[in-house]
Amino acid sequence: MVFDYVDGGSGAEITMNANRAAFDEVTFRPRMGEPPASISLNITVLGQELRSPLLFAPCGLMGTIHPDAESGTVRVAEAKGTIAAISSYSSKSLEHIAAASSATKWFQLYFLGGRAGAMSLVERAEACGYGAIVLTLDTNVPASRERDTRNRVIFPLALNLTSIKRFGPMSLARPLWLWRFLRAGMPFHVANVIEARTLSEVDTHASIFNSPPGWNDVEWIRQRFSGKVVVKGILTGEDARRAVEVGADAIIVSNHGGRQLDGAPATLRALPEVVEAVGGRVEVYMDGGIRRGSDIAKAMALGARAVFIGRPYLYGLALAGDTGVVAVHDMLTAQLTETMHLLGCDDVRKLDSSWLW
Ligand SMILES: Cc1cc2nc3c(=O)[nH]c(=O)nc-3n(C[C@H](O)[C@H](O)[C@H](O)COP(=O)(O)O)c2cc1C
C-alpha cells in the first residue's frame, strides 16, 4: 500500500502517464565538431548557487517509506549542492528536519488548520531558517487516488484493530519495512500538528481543505515571511501572470505528479506557455515525469531554470534511505552530463530551444 501511495496518481492516471510520455516526444538538435571538454551543471536559484539543477520536490508522509525520510533528503541535498523542499505533511516536525542540515531548505505550505494554522507554520519556518515558502495551489480538495481506495488506505492513519487487521498481512510480507517502521515509532501522523494523530483529530486541527489558499494569500505570506515565496501547481500563462502580479518570486509548473486533476496537461507541455507569460520576471521551474538525465536537459531547453523530482528519489529512499537518494541523484546527473557531451553543449545554462528539433 505504501508503494501504491507513492507510485500512483489520481483518476485513470492519464495525467501521470502523460507527464512521462511528453518527454519522449521532444527531440534534440545536437551540434558536432566542438566536443565539450567539461560540463557545468551549476545554476543559480533565487540568488543561490547550486551544483545541480535537480531539486527534491516536497512529498508528504515520507516516514512511511523509510525512517531517513525528510532528514535524510535534506542531508543529501546539502551534500549534492542542491535544495530539498519539505512538505507540510512531513513525518517529523519542520524544526526536527531543519536541524538535520545547515544548507538552505524550502518549506512547502498547506493551510493545515486554515489561515491560523498556516500563520503558525510560516512563523515556525521563518524561525528555523527555511529559505522559501512553497505555496501549493493545486490541492483544494483531495483527489481520488484509486489505488489508495482499493487498498482502503487513508493517510494519515491511526494504529488500531481495524488497521492492524487490514494492513497486518501485507506488512508481514515486507518484514524489513515493518521492522524499520516499528523502530521509527510508526510515523503515520502529521508531525507538524502534534495534536493530530487520528483521522478525526486531523479533521479538527489539520485539514488542508477547509480554507485552501488563493492569490491573496501569496501577498499575505509575503508580509509575514522574510524569505522567498514560490507558487507551485501553475499550468497556464494566465495563472503565471497572476502569480507574478501578487509578488511570487518563482513558479513551479506542476500538476502534482498527476496526483490531483486527472486530465491536466503534461507539465512539459504547459511549461513553454508559462515561460512565455512571465517573460523572465520570475524564475520558472518544473516537475512531473522526470526519469532520465535527458529529461532534465529537455525541460531546461524549454525554459525551466531547474527541475524537481518526486517519485524517483522516493524509490531510492525506499530501497536504501540516504544512500538510495544519493544514488538516484547521481544517476540522473551522470545521465545529464552524458547528454550534454553528446549534445555538444558545455553548460546547462546555455540550454534553450535552439537545442531542440
Ligand atoms: C508520495 C507523494 C507525496 C506528495 N506530497 C506532496 C505534498 O505534500 N505537497 C506537494 O506540494 N506536493 C506533493 N507531491 C507532489 C510532488 O511535490 C511533485 O509535484 C511530483 O511528485 C512530481 O512528479 P514526479 O513524481 O513524477 O517526479 C507528492 C508526490 C508524491 C509522489
The ligand as a Tripos MOL2 file, in Angstrom:
@<TRIPOS>MOLECULE
LIG
   31    33     1     0     0
SMALL
NO_CHARGES

@<TRIPOS>ATOM
      1 C1          4.1160   10.3300   -2.3960 C.3       1 LIG1
      2 C2          3.9940   11.7570   -2.8430 C.ar      1 LIG1
      3 C3          3.5950   12.7130   -1.9410 C.ar      1 LIG1
      4 C4          3.4850   14.0560   -2.3410 C.ar      1 LIG1
      5 N1          3.1430   15.0070   -1.4040 N.ar      1 LIG1
      6 C5          3.1440   16.3090   -1.7770 C.ar      1 LIG1
      7 C6          2.9110   17.3100   -0.7950 C.ar      1 LIG1
      8 O1          2.7380   17.0330    0.3860 O.2       1 LIG1
      9 N2          2.8790   18.6030   -1.2160 N.ar      1 LIG1
     10 C7          3.0930   18.9580   -2.5380 C.ar      1 LIG1
     11 O2          3.0660   20.1430   -2.8680 O.2       1 LIG1
     12 N3          3.3440   18.0230   -3.4720 N.ar      1 LIG1
     13 C8          3.3740   16.7060   -3.1260 C.ar      1 LIG1
     14 N4          3.6490   15.7700   -4.0800 N.ar      1 LIG1
     15 C9          3.9400   16.1780   -5.4620 C.3       1 LIG1
     16 C10         5.4500   16.4240   -5.6650 C.3       1 LIG1
     17 O3          5.8730   17.5660   -4.9690 O.3       1 LIG1
     18 C11         5.7920   16.6360   -7.1540 C.3       1 LIG1
     19 O4          4.9950   17.6710   -7.6660 O.3       1 LIG1
     20 C12         5.6120   15.3920   -8.0220 C.3       1 LIG1
     21 O5          5.9390   14.2240   -7.3050 O.3       1 LIG1
     22 C13         6.4860   15.4900   -9.2660 C.3       1 LIG1
     23 O6          6.2520   14.4200  -10.1430 O.3       1 LIG1
     24 P1          7.1580   13.0850  -10.2210 P.3       1 LIG1
     25 O7          6.7920   12.2680   -9.0210 O.co2     1 LIG1
     26 O8          6.7210   12.4760  -11.4990 O.co2     1 LIG1
     27 O9          8.6050   13.4960  -10.2100 O.co2     1 LIG1
     28 C14         3.7570   14.4260   -3.6900 C.ar      1 LIG1
     29 C15         4.1680   13.4370   -4.6050 C.ar      1 LIG1
     30 C16         4.2920   12.1150   -4.1980 C.ar      1 LIG1
     31 C17         4.7490   11.0870   -5.1990 C.3       1 LIG1
@<TRIPOS>BOND
     1     1     2 1
     2     2     3 ar
     3     2    30 ar
     4     3     4 ar
     5     4     5 ar
     6     4    28 ar
     7     5     6 ar
     8     6     7 ar
     9     6    13 1
    10     7     8 2
    11     7     9 ar
    12     9    10 ar
    13    10    11 2
    14    10    12 ar
    15    12    13 ar
    16    13    14 ar
    17    14    15 1
    18    14    28 ar
    19    15    16 1
    20    16    17 1
    21    16    18 1
    22    18    19 1
    23    18    20 1
    24    20    21 1
    25    20    22 1
    26    22    23 1
    27    23    24 1
    28    24    25 2
    29    24    26 1
    30    24    27 1
    31    28    29 ar
    32    29    30 ar
    33    30    31 1
@<TRIPOS>SUBSTRUCTURE
     1 LIG1         1 GROUP 0 **** ****
